[in-house]
Amino acid sequence: MTVVATGTPQAAERLCGLGATSVVDWTAGSVADQVRAEHPDGVDALVNLAGFSPDQVSAAAVRRGGAIASTTAVPDDQTLAASDQTASQVMATPLRDVVAPLAQQVADRTLKVNISSVVPLSQAADALGSLAAGQGNGKIVVDVEAPA
């Protein structure tokens, strides 16, 4: 399986270490154009974890007849029909079978979590704003006990 991730050049090594085959720089222009430069026919599927509106989902990177899964927004039916694509929104349910392997990784100290910053509660809104602006590079931990 070939995995094309989006990230900045500074995150490329980390993303490849997590399993990406290649990384396209979302700050350098159209993600779809960069993916199509590497894969002219488009990719079979897109897993979107960051585009918060349908126009931010790089559907043009996906081949005709391909699939899109998103934790946020998906393109409208007309856009999907024009490319014979399918899309679904994905939600996770914290069932024991889903959470148990993660809990085991935590217990084994093998779970990889990239923490980009730790902020006091008074700065939580600004930290979330940076995520919404696409400036996040990992998890933000809100320390509710830190002094403001």
C-alpha positions in Angstrom: 0.0 0.0 0.0 1.3 3.5 -0.9 0.4 6.1 1.7 0.7 9.8 0.7 0.5 12.1 3.7 0.2 15.8 3.9 2.5 17.8 6.1 5.2 20.4 6.2 8.8 19.6 5.2 9.7 19.7 8.9 7.1 16.9 9.6 8.1 14.7 6.7 10.5 12.4 8.6 8.0 12.0 11.4 5.2 11.2 9.0 7.3 8.7 7.1 8.3 7.1 10.4 4.5 6.6 11.0 4.1 4.8 7.7 3.8 7.4 5.0 5.5 6.5 1.7 5.8 10.1 0.7 4.7 13.5 2.0 3.2 16.5 0.1 3.6 19.9 1.5 0.2 21.4 2.0 1.7 24.9 2.5 3.3 24.7 -1.0 0.1 24.9 -3.0 -2.7 22.6 -4.0 -2.5 19.2 -2.4 -4.5 17.6 -5.2 -2.0 19.0 -7.8 1.0 17.7 -5.8 -0.6 14.2 -5.5 -1.5 14.2 -9.2 2.1 15.1 -10.0 3.2 11.9 -8.2 0.2 9.8 -9.2 -1.2 11.2 -12.5 -4.2 8.9 -12.5 -5.1 9.9 -8.9 -5.1 7.8 -5.8 -7.6 5.1 -5.1 -8.8 6.6 -1.8 -8.5 9.6 0.4 -8.7 9.7 4.2 -9.3 13.3 5.2 -8.7 14.3 8.8 -8.2 18.0 8.5 -10.3 19.7 5.8 -13.1 21.4 7.7 -15.3 22.3 4.7 -16.0 20.4 1.5 -13.7 22.7 -0.6 -10.8 21.8 1.7 -11.1 18.1 1.0 -8.7 17.3 -1.9 -11.2 15.2 -3.9 -9.4 16.1 -7.1 -6.5 13.9 -5.9 -8.7 10.9 -6.1 -9.1 8.9 -9.3 -12.4 8.6 -11.1 -14.4 5.9 -9.2 -12.3 6.4 -6.1 -13.4 6.7 -2.5 -13.2 9.5 0.1 -13.6 9.0 3.9 -13.6 12.0 6.2 -13.8 12.7 9.8 -15.0 16.3 8.9 -16.6 17.3 5.7 -17.2 15.5 2.4 -17.9 16.9 -1.1 -21.5 17.3 -2.1 -23.4 14.6 -4.1 -23.1 16.6 -7.4 -19.3 16.9 -7.1 -19.0 13.2 -6.2 -21.2 12.2 -9.1 -19.2 14.2 -11.6 -16.1 12.0 -10.8 -18.0 8.8 -10.0 -16.6 9.0 -6.5 -18.1 7.8 -3.2 -17.7 9.5 0.1 -18.6 8.7 3.7 -18.1 10.5 7.0 -16.3 8.4 9.6 -16.9 8.5 13.3 -15.3 6.3 15.9 -17.1 4.8 18.8 -14.9 4.1 21.8 -15.8 0.4 22.1 -13.6 -2.0 24.1 -12.4 -3.7 20.9 -11.3 -0.3 19.5 -9.8 1.1 22.7 -8.1 -2.0 24.1 -5.2 -2.1 21.6 -4.5 1.6 22.3 -4.6 1.0 26.0 -2.2 -1.9 25.6 0.2 0.4 23.6 0.0 2.9 26.4 0.7 0.3 29.0 3.6 -1.0 26.9 4.9 2.5 26.4 4.8 2.0 22.6 2.1 4.4 21.6 3.5 7.2 19.5 1.8 10.5 20.2 3.3 13.7 18.9 2.7 16.5 21.4 3.3 19.9 19.8 2.6 22.0 22.9 1.3 22.0 26.5 -0.7 25.1 27.4 -2.5 26.3 30.4 -6.3 26.4 30.3 -6.2 30.2 29.8 -4.5 29.6 26.4 -6.7 26.7 25.2 -8.8 28.9 22.9 -5.7 30.3 21.2 -4.2 26.8 20.8 -7.4 25.5 19.3 -7.4 28.5 17.0 -4.0 27.5 15.7 -5.3 24.0 14.9 -8.2 25.5 13.0 -5.8 27.7 11.0 -3.8 24.6 10.0 -0.9 25.4 12.2 -1.0 22.2 14.3 1.7 19.7 14.2 0.7 17.2 16.8 -1.5 17.1 19.8 -2.1 20.1 22.1 -2.3 19.2 25.8 -4.3 21.6 28.0 -2.9 21.6 31.5 -5.9 22.5 33.7 -3.7 22.7 36.8 -1.1 25.1 35.4 -1.1 28.6 36.7 -2.7 31.1 34.3 
